[in-house]
Amino acid sequence: SGSFIEVEITTPGTYWFFFAPFTADIVECTGSPDYAVALTTALPNGACCLPDNTCIDDVSFEECVNSPNNGQFMGPLTTCNEVVCESRPCPTSGESIVVTDSVDQFTVLGGNGVACADQTTGETTENFYARSFDLDQIDGIAGEDFFYITCVELGVETNSSNADLIGHCRIFRDTNGGTPQKINVDLLEIAVKDFTIPPGTSLEVFPIVFGEPVAFDMNDPTFDSNVLVVEMNVEAAPEGSGGGVWPGSNDAGETEDSYFYAPDCGINTYVTYESIGFPDVHLVQNVIGVTTEPGRNMWLDGEDYPFFDIQGNQTPVEDPTVFPWHELWPNFCTEWTCTLFEDSNEDGIVSECDYMTMITAGEDETRWHVEWIGLTVTVKLSVGEDLFYLEFRGNIEDPDFPLGLYHEVYPLFCNDWVAVDYVDINGSGTLDAGDFYTFEINGGEQEFYEVVQLATDIELLEVIQEEPECPWDFDGNGVVNTSDLLFLLGAWGTPDGDVNDDGTTNTADLLDLLGNWGDCPS
């Protein structure tokens, strides 16, 4: 193994490179010691961490971050033996594609971020940070019909103020495909997701998860190119807050530019950091998505359903249709009702791999797959009234349960709470209202919280129902003929032969079938 030194050359000319050991002592050499240096214009290969946390060696940056690997490049000359592959902030699947311009996707350096701030108070003004991605040049996306953005990772160096600051993650199409300027000039907004940056935030990468995937149309005839721009817009720090937000960045290198826009500092359209004297500010911004339409993802809790005891045993939910379910994320306070429960593994309880048909106000019934079952704990400070909803994300079978990792799902969705102590105040052997936890939040000071409520928690993934290309071909032989007609007539008055989705088989379906008689469309 060796060391890696990157030198930027901006002026054409002849350059000499001198390579030798550095020491203040005279070194007596026996034999002929070998020294070797390699010069290359390409970034050396290194280790690549894949979305499933496995690792492959000797991979280039492009091979690592592009499809089919969609991984995290761990740096030039690194090996799998010396790196640790950990889950990325955004959830991923085997189909996920990671779009990035960063050599290092996650490291946020202290003191590296640049923002516009009041020179007297140090309070940041409104700032905008962006990266631009030409999707027509990205393996696995180019040539597809859509790119569905499910999550964006945004780096934040610090919030040094004493206030919660609001950030906005905006997804744009660059209408002319060049250097981005600003919204309503050449940037067409597709979606926006707000998030909160708490005071004390330090060197963090925020996962901005879109409950409804953002569809980027790769075949829109209005535009000649498919350039995606992702922006982190942070509002100005309040007067008297004493600080503000600086963006997360590093100096590890980038394949495309990072952009900055700050009207209060006279920067009225996007410019590169290099153009204003900061060539080593490379924003940490990564985009996660897929090319086939994904189902929605949501977390619910059932406040009227049984929960876990302190040994990790759960009284299972046998009938999820009895009581309503409360949406925790991506929305809060929406009520869902389960109208149909499909016990796929026939174990008599709601468990992973089962299906639930759900309905809420303003929506038709939709079918969902049960991804995970756990526990929601509602707590409050022992001396306060503000409520916090936490999902248990640790190991239920761990003998230390209910200690371990909890994830805040309300009012924020980005904080990790670690239970370091638990007191069963009434000695009941169950997690009850009135019991107490000691939590450590984001590695900060420990605080005492009272349990207010507990509930069974489930994660659901919407099942996308693909419409058959030839719904009149009931026997699937590629032809609409007499056998299909007989099937429809036999299903008269039931939903089984319904091809126009009105809920029953009737004359309208018969006429539809006869109008499509013959070979199915190819």
Secondary structure, DSSP 8 states (H G I E B T S, - for coil): ----------S-S----------SS-----S---------SS---EEEE-TTS-EEEEE-HHHHHSTTT--EEEEET--GGG------SS---TT-EEEE-BSSSS---TT-----B-TTT--B--EEEEEEEEGGGSTTTTT-SEEEEEEEEEEEEEE-SSS-EEEEEEEEEESSSSS---BTTTEEEEEEEEEEE-TT-EEEEEEEEEEEEEEEETT-TT-S--EEEEEEEE----TTS---EEE-EESS-BSS-EEEEEGGGTEEEEEETGGGT-TT-EE-EEEEEESS----EEEEEETTS--BBTTS-B---S-TTSS-EEEEESSSS-EEEEEEEE-TT-SSS--TT-EEEEE-TTS--EEEEEEEEEEEEEEEETT---EEEEEE-S-TTSTTTT-EEEEEEES-SS-EEEEEEEE-TT--SB--TT-EEEEEETT--EEEEEEEEEEEEEEEEE------S-TT-TT-SSEE-HHHHHHHHHTTTSGGG-SSSSSS-SHHHHHHHHHT-EE---
